Amino acid sequence: MNPTNLRSLGNLVANSRERAHEAVEGPTAVILCGGLGTRLRSLFPDRPKALVPVAGRPFLAWQLDWLRSRGVGRVLLAAGHGASQLSQWRNHNASEFDLEIDVVIEPEPLGTAGALRWALPRLKSETFLALNGDTLLPNLDLSQLSPCTEIAGFGSRDSEVATLAAVSVPAKGSQGRLKLDGENRVAQFLDPNPGQASSSGWVNGGVYRLSKALLEGFPKARSLEREVFPELAIQGRLRAARTLPPLLDMGTPTGLDLLESFLGENKTDPPSPFSR
């Protein structure tokens, strides 16, 4: 067997073991909770954004419910601002969730990419999920983020390819758009034009499937969105998993009101609008 075929076989075996582990224990997710929450500070100056109350519960509780309903088995809270409060909340409330929950505290503001690299030693598997700590994608099936088709030059090797959730949005708002190709790769990140409404299209949904090796390939990057992902797109190594709206963002007072309405309208008993 030639070296190329041997490498392909090795990658296949490694990916099979990884997925077998996930099937038994569930994947691990890292929630990026380190943001300063400046746009909500006037309303909630005394707590980190993840603990802002939404429909009667901290937003983090809704995210944990969603992850649990999607089969996640372990969650790392990548904390920065308000880390001590997050740790206290975890200590008092983790038993309410059928999840293993740990807190990883960055020593200084490291950015989204830096915070994930700091958390890597605490991860038990090569691949993992990551999500922003202020958004929710209720219609996303996490299995969509797993590689199922090959990318030219990289095959379906988890460690060399990243996947982000892409959400369709209407022609309004100022969020930058994603240019996707016919093979569901992100070809380009399109910046919004100041003062001009964006066209309808696809945006970053804030949920990702990444690997340790991939992040270690960007040892100095601070931002996933501005440094890591654009470079992966240029290299053809960034997939898009298309999912249906809504994309709920509680990072602004307006977004918080919309999220409150959605969760209030979709409450169930027990209090989670997310089905498996």
Secondary structure as UniProt FT lines:
FT   HELIX           3..25
FT   STRAND          28..32
FT   HELIX           38..40
FT   TURN            41..43
FT   TURN            45..46
FT   HELIX           49..51
FT   STRAND          53..54
FT   TURN            55..56
FT   STRAND          57..58
FT   HELIX           59..69
FT   TURN            70..71
FT   STRAND          74..79
FT   TURN            81..82
FT   HELIX           83..93
FT   HELIX           94..96
FT   STRAND          100..105
FT   HELIX           111..119
FT   HELIX           120..122
FT   STRAND          127..132
FT   TURN            133..134
FT   STRAND          135..136
FT   TURN            138..139
FT   HELIX           142..145
FT   TURN            152..154
FT   HELIX           158..160
FT   STRAND          162..169
FT   STRAND          177..180
FT   TURN            182..183
FT   STRAND          185..190
FT   TURN            194..195
FT   STRAND          201..211
FT   HELIX           212..216
FT   TURN            219..220
FT   HELIX           224..228
FT   HELIX           229..234
FT   TURN            235..236
FT   STRAND          238..243
FT   STRAND          248..249
FT   HELIX           253..265
//
